[in-house]
């Protein structure tokens, strides 16, 4: 009897299009789920009979409590090589192999700039106004000669910096471990403190990993320190920016606007205030959603499953 494999959160119903799953015929029976499971009970009820699970990014939590209820689970494949939503120690204890995939930093860089440019030039209201018969209702913000502040200068942040420099922006960066040598290598200025970066930046973009040290890094005090005409972009992790503080800043006009791709609850409930907040440009966590990344994610997932069946797991995370 073939092993049963579940692919979670296949929102666009494309998992089978971006990889050749036929190489697993006879060994693996594939089932895809296009709807997100809102509760652990719903998740366990849907995949309790599965031996293999493929999950995208950190959208579905697999804490010890959930893993303990998935008696048949033998292999968990997550896109990317880092996943804070999976309790790796609990998986190891239960004999569940966890494997990852490669992931390109390019798509989130591109989405960061889509949000930033959309905010700066008021693309959504101008588009809507034009469709409704209007003409020119806003004045856009300039990038050239203005300051882009980056919280984080890793694989993604450094690429965002390169685009900012190409636009003729003054780029400044900060993180707790960022060195002047690293800033010099990328060609940007090093801010002495987080507060200095926030005070002088016209655009602030978040590119940090989620951890206890970065949770709530941007709260009410930090938002208040920003220029009234500044914009915040977060394509990294929702927990880095205090969601309630951000909503308050947007409603009160403390900052000019925000571009957000990540949320405290995903998918966003229909009545979530992020859906209706003013001065906010939103996307439904599209940072890594691109054709090239999906080919990698699902292609490597197939490779991971083949290797696991052969007794030689690839890209193990635990």
N, C-alpha and C positions, 0 to 999 in steps of 0.2 A: 504494500500500500504506500503511495507517495506521501511525503511530508506535506503538511499544509502551511502555506506562507501567506501572511497578511501584509499588504502595503497600506500604511495609514496616511490619512490626510492627502489623498490624491485629488485635491480640489478641482483641478482642471481635467481629470480623467485622462491623463497622458502617460502614466507610468509605463504602460506596455508599449508605447510608441517610441520611447527614448532608449530602449535597450532590447536586446534579443533574448527574451526569456525562454524561447523555444529550446535553448541548449539544456534546459532543466526538465524538459518533457519526460514523463515517466518516473521522475524522481521527486518532483515538487508540483503540488497543485496550488495555483496562484489565485488569491482573492484580493481585490482592491476596494478600499473604502473611500468614497468621495466626500463624506460628511465627517466632521470632527466629533469625537465623543466627549461630551461635556463633563462627564463624571467617571470616576474610576470604575464604578459598577457597570456603566454602559460599555466601557472599554473591555473589561474582563468578560462580560457577557458576549461580546462580539468576537474576541480573539482567544477565548479560553480553550478552543480546540486546535490552536495553531502551534506548530513546532518552531516556526521561524517568523519573525516580525521585522519589517523594514519601516523605519520611522524617519521623518524629515526634520532636520535641525533639532531644536529643543522644544518643539510644539507639544509633545505628549510626555508628561512626566512618568517615569518608571521608578518610583521609590520602592523601598523594601516591601512595603505592604502590598503593592500591586504585583511585584515579582513573585511574592509568596503565594499569590492566588493563581498564577499561570503555571499550572503543574506540567504542562506539555512543552513549555518554551525551552528551546535548546540554543537558539541563535537569535541575537538581536543586532540588527544592522542599522547604524545611524549615519546620516550624511555628515561629512566633516570628520575631523579627527579630535574634536573636543565636544563633550556633551555633559553639561551640568545637570540635565534633567534625569539622567540615569544614575541610579545608585550602583556604581561599579563594584563596590565591596559586596553588596547584597547579591548582585548577579553572580559574582565569583563563588560566593558561599553556596548558592543554589545550583552551581554547575552550568550557568548560562554563559556562553561565549558572546562577547560584545565586540563587534568589528565596526570600523569606520570606512570612510571614503575620502578621496581627495576633494578639494573645494577651491574654487578660484576666488581671489579677492576682488577681481575686476567688476563683477555685477554690482556689489554694494557701493563701490566707488561711483559707478555711473548713476545709480539711483540717488546717491547723495547729491550729486550735481543736478539731477533732474528736479529734486525737491528745492534745492537752493535757488536755482534759476527760476523755477515756477513761483517761488515766494517773491524773489527780487522784482520780477516783472509782472506780478499779479496776473499770471496766465489764466488761472481758472475764472476769476471774476471778469476779466476782459473777454475771454472766450464766451462765457455765458451772456455777457452784455451784447456782444456782437450778434450772437444767435437770436437774441431778443429784439434786435433792431437798433441797438445803441452804437455808440462810437466814442472811444477814448474817455474812460471815466477815472483813471488812476494815473499817477506818475511813478515810474519804476525807480528802484534803488540801483545805484551804480556798484559795480564790482571793482573795476580798474582804480587803483590808488586807494582802495579801502582795505580794511584789515580782516583777515580770516583767522579765527582762533581755533586751533585743533586740540581737543582733549584726547591725546593718544597719537603716537607717531609710529605705529607698527606697519604691518603689511598694507592695511587699508588706509590708515591716516597718512602715510607717506605718499601714497598715490593721489589722494585727495589734495595734498599739498602741492604736488607737481602741477595739477590742473589749475589750482589757485595762482601759482606763480606764472603760468602761461597766460592767465587773464590779467596779469599785471598787478596782482594783489600783494599786499604786505602780509606774509604768513607768519604767524607766531604759534608755538605749540607748548603744551605742558602736560606732564603726568608725573606721578610721584617718583618714578624711576628714570625719567628722561634725562639724558646727559647733554651737555653742550656739544660734545663730540658728535653724538647722533644727530642733533639739530643741524650742526654744520654740514654733516654728510648729506642731509636732505636739502639743505640750502634755505633753512628757515631760522627765525629767531627763537630763542628759548625764553619763555616767560619765567620770571623769578618765582611767581606764585600763581595758583589757580585764579585768585582774585584779580591779579594784575591782568591776566589774559581776558577775563570776563569784562573788566572795566574798559579795555581799549578796543575790543573786537566789534566789528559791525555784523559779522556772521560767526556763530559758534557752532562747530560740528563735533559730535561725540563719536569717538572711535576707540573705546576701551573694552576690555573683557569684563564680563560680569563676575564679581567676587564680593566678599564681605567688605573689602576696602573701597570698592566703587559704588556699592549700593547707596542710593540717596546722595551721591556726590554733588548733584545739582538740586538744591532745594530752594525754599523761599528766599533765603538770604542771598544765595548765588544769583537767582533770577533778578532780584532787586538791584544787584550790583551791575547788571548789564545796562548798556545804553538803552534809553526808551525806543530808539529807532533800530535796535539790533534784532537779529533773527537767530533762532536756535534750531538746529537740525539734529535729529537722532535716528540713525539707522543701525545702531549698535544693539543695546539691550534696554528694555523699558525701565528696569529697576535702577538704572544709573540716574535717571531724572525722576524726582518726586512728582508723580502724576497729578496729585491734588494741587500741589504748589504751581505746577505748570498751567493747569486749568484756571486757577485763580489769576495768574499773571496775564493770561490771554483775555480773560473777561475784563480785567481792570485796565488793560492796555499798558502794563508795566514794560512789556517788550512789544516790538512791532508784529511779531508772528513766529510761528514754528512750523517745521516740516517734520512729521513723525511717521515712522514705518513700523514701530514696535510698541507693544501695549502690555499693560499689566495682566490683562485677560485676553487670550486669543483663541478662536476668533472673537472679535468684539461683540458683546451682546447688542441687540437692536436698540436698546435704550441707553447705551453707554454714552456719557457726556462728551467723549472724544468725537463722537459722530456729529455733534452739533455745535461744538465750541467755536467762537469767532476767532479770526486771525490764524486759522489752523489749516494747513495743507496735509492731507493724510493719504497714505497708501497702506494696503492690507498685508504688511510684512512681505514685501516683494524684493527685499535686498538681494537674496540669493536666487531668486526665481528668474532664470534665463535658460535659453535652449542649451547653451554649452554646459552650464552647471548641471542641468537635469540629465544630460547625456552622461556626465561623469558620475553623478549620484547613483542613477539606476544601473548604469553599466558596471560600476564598481560593486554595487549591491549584488548583481548577478555573479560577478567574479568571487565575491566574498562567500556566497552560498555554495558555489562550485568547490572552492577551496575547503570550506568547512566539511562538505560531504566527502571530500577526499582525505580528510583527516589532517589537513595542513592549513589552518585558518590564516587569512591575510589581514593585515592592518588591525591587529587586535588592540582594543582599548582597555581590556582588563586581563 
